[in-house]
Protein backbone atom coordinates (compact mmCIF):
# COMPACT_ATOMS: atom_id res chain seq x y z
CA UNK A 1 0.00 0.00 0.00
CA UNK A 2 1.38 3.41 -0.99
CA UNK A 3 2.27 5.76 1.83
CA UNK A 4 0.04 8.83 1.93
CA UNK A 5 1.62 10.74 4.80
CA UNK A 6 3.06 10.31 8.29
CA UNK A 7 0.52 10.66 11.08
CA UNK A 8 1.44 12.54 14.25
CA UNK A 9 -0.63 13.34 17.30
CA UNK A 10 0.27 16.98 17.97
CA UNK A 11 0.54 20.19 15.94
CA UNK A 12 2.81 19.82 12.93
CA UNK A 13 4.58 21.96 10.41
CA UNK A 14 4.83 20.99 6.78
CA UNK A 15 7.64 18.49 6.33
CA UNK A 16 10.90 19.42 4.71
CA UNK A 17 10.05 19.13 1.04
CA UNK A 18 11.50 21.76 -1.25
CA UNK A 19 9.63 25.01 -1.73
CA UNK A 20 8.96 24.16 -5.39
CA UNK A 21 7.42 20.81 -4.45
CA UNK A 22 5.13 22.37 -1.86
CA UNK A 23 4.14 25.18 -4.21
CA UNK A 24 3.29 22.60 -6.86
CA UNK A 25 1.20 20.55 -4.45
CA UNK A 26 -0.57 23.68 -3.21
CA UNK A 27 -1.45 24.62 -6.79
CA UNK A 28 -2.67 21.09 -7.52
CA UNK A 29 -5.02 21.31 -4.54
CA UNK A 30 -6.24 24.65 -5.83
CA UNK A 31 -7.13 23.10 -9.17
CA UNK A 32 -9.11 20.38 -7.40
CA UNK A 33 -10.95 22.93 -5.24
CA UNK A 34 -11.82 25.02 -8.28
CA UNK A 35 -12.98 22.03 -10.30
CA UNK A 36 -15.16 20.64 -7.53
CA UNK A 37 -16.68 24.06 -6.98
CA UNK A 38 -17.43 24.42 -10.69
CA UNK A 39 -19.23 21.07 -10.62
CA UNK A 40 -21.45 22.12 -7.71
CA UNK A 41 -22.13 25.44 -9.47
CA UNK A 42 -23.29 23.50 -12.53
CA UNK A 43 -25.63 21.47 -10.33
CA UNK A 44 -27.05 24.68 -8.89
CA UNK A 45 -27.74 25.92 -12.41
CA UNK A 46 -29.74 22.82 -13.23
CA UNK A 47 -27.35 20.15 -14.50
CA UNK A 48 -28.70 16.82 -13.20
CA UNK A 49 -26.44 15.01 -10.74
CA UNK A 50 -24.53 11.94 -11.86
CA UNK A 51 -23.94 8.58 -10.17
CA UNK A 52 -20.41 9.07 -8.83
CA UNK A 53 -19.95 10.13 -5.21
CA UNK A 54 -16.28 9.15 -4.81
CA UNK A 55 -14.77 11.50 -7.36
CA UNK A 56 -11.32 10.55 -6.13
CA UNK A 57 -11.61 6.94 -7.30
CA UNK A 58 -10.66 5.41 -10.64
CA UNK A 59 -14.25 4.67 -11.71
CA UNK A 60 -15.07 8.38 -11.92
CA UNK A 61 -11.86 9.30 -13.70
CA UNK A 62 -12.32 6.58 -16.32
CA UNK A 63 -15.34 8.59 -17.51
CA UNK A 64 -14.17 12.10 -16.66
CA UNK A 65 -11.02 11.69 -18.75
CA UNK A 66 -13.16 11.75 -21.91
CA UNK A 67 -14.30 15.25 -21.00
CA UNK A 68 -10.70 16.38 -20.49
CA UNK A 69 -9.76 14.80 -23.81
CA UNK A 70 -12.39 16.76 -25.68
CA UNK A 71 -11.59 20.03 -23.93
CA UNK A 72 -7.81 20.36 -23.61
CA UNK A 73 -4.82 19.91 -25.93
CA UNK A 74 -2.63 16.89 -25.23
CA UNK A 75 0.44 18.80 -23.93
CA UNK A 76 -1.73 20.61 -21.40
CA UNK A 77 -3.27 17.33 -20.29
CA UNK A 78 0.20 15.87 -19.82
CA UNK A 79 1.22 18.87 -17.72
CA UNK A 80 -1.82 18.38 -15.48
CA UNK A 81 -1.09 14.66 -15.17
CA UNK A 82 2.51 15.44 -14.20
CA UNK A 83 1.39 18.09 -11.69
CA UNK A 84 -0.95 15.63 -9.96
CA UNK A 85 1.53 12.74 -10.02
CA UNK A 86 4.38 14.70 -8.46
CA UNK A 87 2.07 16.44 -5.99
CA UNK A 88 0.82 13.09 -4.74
CA UNK A 89 4.44 12.03 -4.26
CA UNK A 90 5.06 15.20 -2.25
CA UNK A 91 2.01 14.49 -0.09
CA UNK A 92 3.48 11.07 0.77
CA UNK A 93 6.41 12.80 2.49
CA UNK A 94 4.37 15.10 4.71
CA UNK A 95 3.64 14.81 8.42
CA UNK A 96 -0.08 15.22 9.08
CA UNK A 97 -2.42 15.17 12.05
CA UNK A 98 -4.65 12.13 12.36
CA UNK A 99 -7.82 14.19 11.83
CA UNK A 100 -6.55 15.14 8.37
CA UNK A 101 -6.02 11.52 7.31
CA UNK A 102 -9.32 11.05 5.46
CA UNK A 103 -8.92 14.31 3.53
CA UNK A 104 -5.35 13.30 2.69
CA UNK A 105 -6.48 9.95 1.27
CA UNK A 106 -9.18 11.63 -0.83
CA UNK A 107 -6.87 14.23 -2.35
CA UNK A 108 -3.95 11.84 -2.94
CA UNK A 109 -6.35 9.36 -4.52
CA UNK A 110 -7.81 12.03 -6.79
CA UNK A 111 -4.36 13.11 -7.93
CA UNK A 112 -3.08 9.61 -8.65
CA UNK A 113 -6.23 8.38 -10.37
CA UNK A 114 -6.62 11.55 -12.47
CA UNK A 115 -2.98 11.34 -13.55
CA UNK A 116 -3.23 7.66 -14.44
CA UNK A 117 -6.47 8.16 -16.36
CA UNK A 118 -5.12 11.09 -18.37
CA UNK A 119 -1.91 9.33 -19.36
CA UNK A 120 -3.84 6.17 -20.18
CA UNK A 121 -6.21 8.16 -22.36
CA UNK A 122 -3.42 9.92 -24.22
CA UNK A 123 -1.59 6.67 -24.94
CA UNK A 124 -4.64 4.72 -26.11
CA UNK A 125 -6.49 4.53 -29.37
CA UNK A 126 -9.67 5.63 -27.59
CA UNK A 127 -8.49 9.22 -27.75
CA UNK A 128 -9.00 9.12 -31.50
CA UNK A 129 -9.42 12.57 -32.96
CA UNK A 130 -10.24 14.15 -29.61
CA UNK A 131 -6.53 14.57 -28.78
CA UNK A 132 -3.38 14.15 -30.87
CA UNK A 133 -1.05 11.22 -30.30
CA UNK A 134 1.40 11.75 -27.47
CA UNK A 135 4.24 12.50 -29.87
CA UNK A 136 2.33 15.09 -31.87
CA UNK A 137 1.77 18.79 -31.26
CA UNK A 138 -1.82 20.05 -31.32
CA UNK A 139 -2.82 23.12 -33.25
CA UNK A 140 -4.43 25.61 -30.88
CA UNK A 141 -6.88 27.76 -32.73
CA UNK A 142 -10.11 29.61 -32.01
CA UNK A 143 -12.06 26.36 -32.25
CA UNK A 144 -10.02 24.68 -29.53
CA UNK A 145 -12.03 24.72 -26.27
CA UNK A 146 -10.25 26.84 -23.69
CA UNK A 147 -12.04 25.47 -20.64
CA UNK A 148 -13.14 22.11 -19.33
CA UNK A 149 -16.83 21.32 -19.80
CA UNK A 150 -17.73 21.27 -16.13
CA UNK A 151 -21.39 20.77 -17.01
CA UNK A 152 -20.45 17.39 -18.45
CA UNK A 153 -18.37 16.54 -15.39
CA UNK A 154 -21.31 17.56 -13.21
CA UNK A 155 -23.48 15.09 -15.11
CA UNK A 156 -21.11 12.35 -13.92
CA UNK A 157 -20.85 13.46 -10.28
CA UNK A 158 -23.10 13.77 -7.29
CA UNK A 159 -23.27 17.18 -5.66
CA UNK A 160 -22.49 15.67 -2.26
CA UNK A 161 -19.39 13.98 -3.66
CA UNK A 162 -18.15 17.20 -5.28
CA UNK A 163 -18.66 19.06 -2.00
CA UNK A 164 -16.73 16.37 -0.11
CA UNK A 165 -13.86 16.58 -2.59
CA UNK A 166 -13.76 20.37 -2.32
CA UNK A 167 -13.62 20.25 1.48
CA UNK A 168 -10.81 17.71 1.41
CA UNK A 169 -8.70 19.62 -1.11
CA UNK A 170 -9.25 22.87 0.75
CA UNK A 171 -8.13 21.28 4.03
CA UNK A 172 -4.99 19.81 2.45
CA UNK A 173 -4.19 23.09 0.71
CA UNK A 174 -4.51 25.06 3.96
CA UNK A 175 -2.25 22.54 5.71
CA UNK A 176 0.45 23.21 3.16
CA UNK A 177 0.32 26.98 3.58
CA UNK A 178 0.32 29.71 0.96
CA UNK A 179 2.81 29.36 -1.88
CA UNK A 180 5.41 32.03 -2.41
CA UNK A 181 5.38 34.13 -5.56
CA UNK A 182 8.47 34.15 -7.74
CA UNK A 183 9.75 37.32 -9.40
CA UNK A 184 8.51 37.49 -12.99
CA UNK A 185 11.03 37.92 -15.76
CA UNK A 186 10.37 40.40 -18.57
CA UNK A 187 8.79 37.79 -20.85
CA UNK A 188 6.46 36.57 -18.10
CA UNK A 189 5.46 40.12 -17.23
CA UNK A 190 4.56 40.82 -20.85
CA UNK A 191 2.62 37.57 -21.05
CA UNK A 192 0.74 38.46 -17.86
CA UNK A 193 -0.23 41.81 -19.37
CA UNK A 194 -1.34 40.05 -22.54
CA UNK A 195 -3.50 37.65 -20.55
CA UNK A 196 -4.99 40.60 -18.65
CA UNK A 197 -5.97 42.23 -21.94
CA UNK A 198 -8.45 39.43 -22.55
CA UNK A 199 -6.86 38.41 -25.85
CA UNK A 200 -7.50 34.94 -27.21
CA UNK A 201 -4.84 32.34 -26.46
CA UNK A 202 -4.10 31.88 -30.17
CA UNK A 203 -3.51 35.63 -30.57
CA UNK A 204 -1.18 35.72 -27.56
CA UNK A 205 0.83 32.84 -28.99
CA UNK A 206 1.32 34.75 -32.25
CA UNK A 207 2.04 38.06 -30.53
CA UNK A 208 4.70 36.76 -28.14
CA UNK A 209 6.37 34.40 -30.57
CA UNK A 210 5.45 31.12 -28.90
CA UNK A 211 4.57 28.13 -31.00
CA UNK A 212 0.91 27.39 -30.60
CA UNK A 213 1.72 23.91 -29.28
CA UNK A 214 3.79 25.38 -26.42
CA UNK A 215 1.44 28.18 -25.37
CA UNK A 216 -0.26 26.24 -22.60
CA UNK A 217 3.12 25.23 -21.19
CA UNK A 218 4.16 28.89 -21.01
CA UNK A 219 0.93 29.75 -19.21
CA UNK A 220 1.51 26.92 -16.75
CA UNK A 221 4.95 28.35 -15.98
CA UNK A 222 3.40 31.77 -15.43
CA UNK A 223 0.75 30.39 -13.05
CA UNK A 224 3.50 28.58 -11.13
CA UNK A 225 5.58 31.75 -10.84
CA UNK A 226 2.56 33.64 -9.52
CA UNK A 227 1.60 30.84 -7.13
CA UNK A 228 -1.85 30.43 -8.69
CA UNK A 229 -3.67 27.64 -10.48
CA UNK A 230 -5.57 29.34 -13.29
CA UNK A 231 -6.23 32.55 -15.25
CA UNK A 232 -8.84 33.91 -12.88
CA UNK A 233 -6.58 33.54 -9.83
CA UNK A 234 -3.73 35.08 -11.80
CA UNK A 235 -5.75 38.19 -12.55
CA UNK A 236 -6.88 38.58 -8.95
CA UNK A 237 -3.38 38.15 -7.60
CA UNK A 238 -1.86 40.49 -10.19
CA UNK A 239 -4.37 43.18 -9.24
CA UNK A 240 -3.80 42.68 -5.52
CA UNK A 241 0.00 42.76 -5.90
CA UNK A 242 0.04 45.74 -8.27
CA UNK A 243 1.64 43.73 -11.08
CA UNK A 244 -0.42 45.43 -13.79
CA UNK A 245 -0.26 49.10 -14.72
FENLINNOR-V730581 format. One record per residue. PSI is psi in degrees with one decimal (NA if undefined). D_FIRST is the distance of its C-alpha to the first C-alpha in whole Angstrom. Layout:
# FENLINNOR-V730581
PSI:D_FIRST ; PSI:D_FIRST
This chain:
# FENLINNOR-V730581
132.6:0 ; 137.1:4 ; 138.8:6 ; -5.1:9 ; 162.0:12 ; 122.2:14 ; 137.8:15 ; 161.4:19 ; -26.3:22 ; -173.3:25 ; 144.6:26 ; 155.6:24 ; 162.5:25 ; 137.1:23 ; 169.7:21 ; 60.8:23 ; 164.3:22 ; 159.0:25 ; -38.3:27 ; -40.7:26 ; -42.9:23 ; -38.3:23 ; -42.4:26 ; -44.5:24 ; -38.4:21 ; -44.4:24 ; -38.4:26 ; -42.3:23 ; -39.2:22 ; -38.5:26 ; -39.6:26 ; -43.9:24 ; -49.1:26 ; -40.3:29 ; -43.9:28 ; -39.1:27 ; -38.9:30 ; -34.8:32 ; -46.2:30 ; -33.9:32 ; -42.3:35 ; -38.5:35 ; -40.9:35 ; -30.6:38 ; 11.6:40 ; 0.2:40 ; 125.7:37 ; 143.6:36 ; 151.4:32 ; -175.0:30 ; -15.1:27 ; 120.5:24 ; -45.6:23 ; 82.1:19 ; -7.3:20 ; 1.5:17 ; 162.2:15 ; -31.7:16 ; -40.8:19 ; -45.7:21 ; -25.1:20 ; -25.1:21 ; -40.0:25 ; -30.1:25 ; -26.6:25 ; -36.3:28 ; -44.2:30 ; -43.1:28 ; -31.2:30 ; -9.1:33 ; -31.3:33 ; 140.6:32 ; 152.8:33 ; -43.8:30 ; -36.5:30 ; -39.8:30 ; -40.9:27 ; -38.4:25 ; -41.4:26 ; -42.9:24 ; -41.9:21 ; -42.6:21 ; -48.7:22 ; -41.7:19 ; -49.9:16 ; -31.8:18 ; -38.5:18 ; -37.7:14 ; -41.3:14 ; -42.7:16 ; -32.8:15 ; -16.3:12 ; -5.3:15 ; 148.2:16 ; 129.3:17 ; 154.5:18 ; 151.2:20 ; -34.4:18 ; -13.4:20 ; -2.7:19 ; -44.4:15 ; -42.9:15 ; -39.6:17 ; -44.6:15 ; -42.9:12 ; -49.5:15 ; -44.9:16 ; -39.3:13 ; -41.7:12 ; -48.1:16 ; -47.4:16 ; -41.4:13 ; -36.4:15 ; -45.5:18 ; -46.7:18 ; -40.5:17 ; -41.9:19 ; -47.8:22 ; -34.3:22 ; -40.1:21 ; -47.2:25 ; -28.8:26 ; 1.6:26 ; 162.6:27 ; -14.5:30 ; -26.0:30 ; -32.9:30 ; -132.0:34 ; -6.3:37 ; -37.4:34 ; 149.6:33 ; 165.2:34 ; 159.4:32 ; -35.4:30 ; -2.3:33 ; 160.2:35 ; 129.9:37 ; 156.8:37 ; 116.3:41 ; 116.5:40 ; -174.5:43 ; -14.3:45 ; -10.8:43 ; 121.0:40 ; 134.8:38 ; -11.7:37 ; 156.9:35 ; 143.4:32 ; 85.1:34 ; -21.8:32 ; -36.3:34 ; -35.5:33 ; -38.9:29 ; -32.7:31 ; -12.7:32 ; -19.4:28 ; 149.7:27 ; 150.0:28 ; -39.0:29 ; -40.3:28 ; -40.9:24 ; -40.0:26 ; -39.6:27 ; -41.6:23 ; -43.4:22 ; -44.9:25 ; -40.9:24 ; -47.3:21 ; -37.0:21 ; -41.3:25 ; -42.9:23 ; -41.2:21 ; -43.2:23 ; -34.9:26 ; -35.5:23 ; -15.5:23 ; 169.3:27 ; 137.7:30 ; 151.5:30 ; 153.1:33 ; 131.1:35 ; 153.9:36 ; 134.1:40 ; 138.9:41 ; 175.9:43 ; -41.2:46 ; -41.1:44 ; -38.2:41 ; -42.9:44 ; -38.9:46 ; -40.7:43 ; -43.3:42 ; -35.7:46 ; -42.5:46 ; -41.9:43 ; -24.4:45 ; -15.4:48 ; 8.2:46 ; 151.7:47 ; 149.6:45 ; -42.0:42 ; -35.7:44 ; -38.2:47 ; -41.2:45 ; -43.9:44 ; -42.3:47 ; -40.7:49 ; 3.6:47 ; 18.1:46 ; 146.6:43 ; 148.9:42 ; -30.4:41 ; -18.1:38 ; 0.1:37 ; -44.1:38 ; -33.1:35 ; -39.2:33 ; -38.3:36 ; -39.4:35 ; -40.1:32 ; -38.6:33 ; -44.1:35 ; -40.9:33 ; -43.2:31 ; -35.7:34 ; -17.2:35 ; 35.9:32 ; 173.6:32 ; -8.6:30 ; 179.4:33 ; -42.7:36 ; -46.4:37 ; -36.8:36 ; -42.5:37 ; -39.4:41 ; -42.0:40 ; -39.0:39 ; -38.8:42 ; -42.2:44 ; -33.7:43 ; -0.1:43 ; 33.3:46 ; -9.5:45 ; 139.6:47 ; NA:51
